[in-house]
Amino acid sequence: MGAIVTFHSFRRGVGKSSLTVNLAVLLALQGRRVALIDTDFQSPSTHLFFGLSDGEVTHTLNDYLWDKCDILSTVQDVTPRLASNNSGKLFVIPASNEIADITQATHAPLNIDRYTSGLEKLEKELELDILLVDTSAGLNENTLQAIAVSNEIVFVLHPDNQDFQGTAVAVDMARRLQVPALHLVLNDVSEDLDWEDAYSQLEQTYHCGGGIILKHTEELMTLSSSQPFVLRYPEHPLIAQIKKLAERL
């Protein structure tokens, strides 16, 4: 099966979903066949980056997990929106943004057997190279199950003590679940921060090898999830840093 890379953060608002989307687009632009799966059932957002309307999305991951449709019915091929001529493909599997579905998903445990079966079918039928999974923030039952079936985890955090402490708990849990590879992304970092000290703190706290540091970018804030940053600013220094993460996956 293709690599399953799950993105997690201890808190909301650290840029996890934005990073996941931009990495997915970047990999597709590099010629990879990528599926981007939204399991953030409490706050689904991946569809927003590609302008997917309610009329276009007839079935969501929620529908599949609740046995209302086949997993392939949830797939949105957004490759044409990348305006690329290479052989890469990007498929989005959105979560429902309906209030009733969000409420139900919040109180219903993830059907892990159906979830993994869906991933396997996506990988086979779409001939995927990699599956990127955007999870809910925090450590809940659904997130832990998604982490448990992953090959790699990308932890996204802000440079503050609360995030460092919370992420340490999540990293420890991922190690207990024997996830093979762990990556750290320190996001939205101020220019004033001592980057050498930040790298050192990441290694001393988590012992995961060198992390990736992404600096604060006003252009990214201005986009407000309206489209992937990499499509608007392909030559931006931030994209060069995200490419370093792509090389590690």
N, C-alpha and C positions, 0 to 999 in steps of 0.2 A: 504494500500500500504506500502511496505517496506520503511525504512527511506531513504530519499534523503539527502546526505551530500555533500555540494558544497565547493570546495577549491578555495580561492581567494587570490590574492596579489595585492598590489598597484603598484608594479614595477615588471618587469621581472628579472630573475636571482637570485631570493631569495630561490630557492629550492622547490617551490610549487609542481611542477609535480613529482619530485623525492619523496617527502613526500607522495603524493597521491598514487603513485605506490607502495611504500613500505608498506604503511598502508593496501592497498588492498590485497597484498600478505600475510601480517601478518594475516589479518582476515580470509583469505581462509585457511591458515595453521592451524588456530584455529578451523576449521570446519564450517565456515560460507559460505553461497552462496552469492557471491559478483559480481556485475557488475561495471566495471571501464569505465566511459564514457568521451571521450575527446571532450570538446566543445571549446578548445583553437584553433579555426579555423585559427588564424593568425600564430601560431607556434606549430603545432601538434607534440607531442613527445612520447605519451604513448606507441605506437607501437615499438619504438626503444628499450625500456627496455626488450622486449620479443623477439626481433629478428624477428619480423614479416616482411616478404619481400613483395614487391609490388605484386608478383605473388600469395601470400597467401591471400591478402586482395582484394577481388573482388568488395565489396561494402563498403562504408563508411557512417558515420553519415550524411555527406553532401548529399549523394545520397538519403537517406531516407527523409531528411528535404525538398529536392527539388522534392519529390514525384516520384523518379526513382526506388524505391524498397521498400520492406517491412522491418521493423526494424529488424526482425530476420535474414535477409540476411546480416546484418552488423556485426553479433556477431562472435567473434573469441574466441573459448574455449582454453585458454592457461594453463588450469589445468595440462596437462601432463608435461609442462615445469617447474612445481614446484617440481617435483620428490617427491610427498607426497603421503602417503597411507591413509590419513584420508578422511573424507566424504565431505570436503570443495570443493568448485568450484570457479573458477575465469574466468569471461568472460570479454573480452575487446571489446569496441565499438569504433574503431578508427575514427579520422577525416582525411580528405584527405590531402596529402602532395603535391598534384599537384598545380603548380603555378596558373593555371587558376582558380582552385577551391578556392584557398586561396584568390585570388583577388575578386572573386564573393562573397564569404562569408563575406569579409570585408565590402562590400557595401550593403549587403542584410540583412534586419532585421530577427531575429530568428522567425520562425513560431511557436509561443509558444503553440498553440493548438495542432499542430502535434507533437511537442517536448514532451509535457506532455502525449499525447496519446501513444507515443512510450515508454516512461518510464513505463506507466501502463502495456503495453503489455509485456515488458521485465520482469517486476516483476512477472506477472502472469505465463507466459509461462516458464520462467527459475526458478520459485519458489525461488526468491531472498529474502535474509534477509536484504540486504543493497545495495544502489546504491551510488557510489562515483563519483562525477563530477568534472573534472579538467577544470577550466574556463580560459579565457584570462585575463591577467593582466590589471589593470586599470578599470575605471567605464565607460563602454559603454552600449549601449542599449541591446545587446545580453547578456552581463554578468548580468545586472540588472534583466532581465527576468528570467535567470537561477536561480539567487538568490531568486527571489520572490516565486518560487515554491518549495523551499528547506525547509526541516525540521530543518536542522542544517547547520551552516557555520563555516568553519575553515579558519581563516585569518592567513596567513604566512608572516612574516616580518623579516627584518634584524634590528639589534640594531643601528639604526641611526635616526637622527631627521626627515629626509625627509620621511622615511618609517612610523615613528610614526605619523606624521601629516596626511599623505595620508590615512593610515589605519583608523585613527579616523573618517575621512569623510565616508569611506566605512562602518564602524561599525554603524555610525549614520544612514546611508541609510538602512542598514539591519534592524535596529530597526524600522524605519518608515514603512518598508515592513512587519513588524511583524513576522520576522523569529523567531521561538520559542527558539532556542538555538544557542549561539555564543561561539566559542573557539578561543584562540590565541596561536600561535606557534612562539616563537622567535627563529629563525634558524641561524645556522652558527655562534654561539657565541664564542668569544675568551675565553681562560682559564683565561685571565687577568681580565675579567669583573667581577664586584661584583654581584653575582647571586641574593643575597638577595635584593639588590637595584633594579635589573632588574625586579624581581617579583613584588616589590612594585610599580615600575613605570608602569608596565602593568595594575595593578589593579587601580591605581590612574587615568590613562589615559582613560581606556576603561570600567571599572566597570563590567567586565565579569567573575569575580571569578579568581581563580588561573590559570595562563597560563602554557604552557609547554615550557621548554627551551632546545634546542638541540645544543650541542657544535660543534665547527668546527672539522671536521674529515677528515684527509688527505686520508684515504682509500676510502671514498666516492667520493672525488674529482678525484681520480685515475680511478675509474670505468667509469666515463664520460658517464653515462646513458646507458652503454653497457648491464647491467643486474640489477635486483633489489638488493640493498645492503643487504637486509635481507637474501637472498639466499646465498650470498658469505660469510657474516659474521653474522651468526645467534646468536652468543653469545656476540656480540659487545655491550658495554654499551649504544650506541646510540639506539639500538633496544629496550633495556629496557625502554628508555624514550618514544619511539614511542608506546610501549605497554600501557603506561599510557594514551595516547591519545585514543587508541583503547577502553580502559575501559570506557571512557566517552561518547562514541558514542552509 
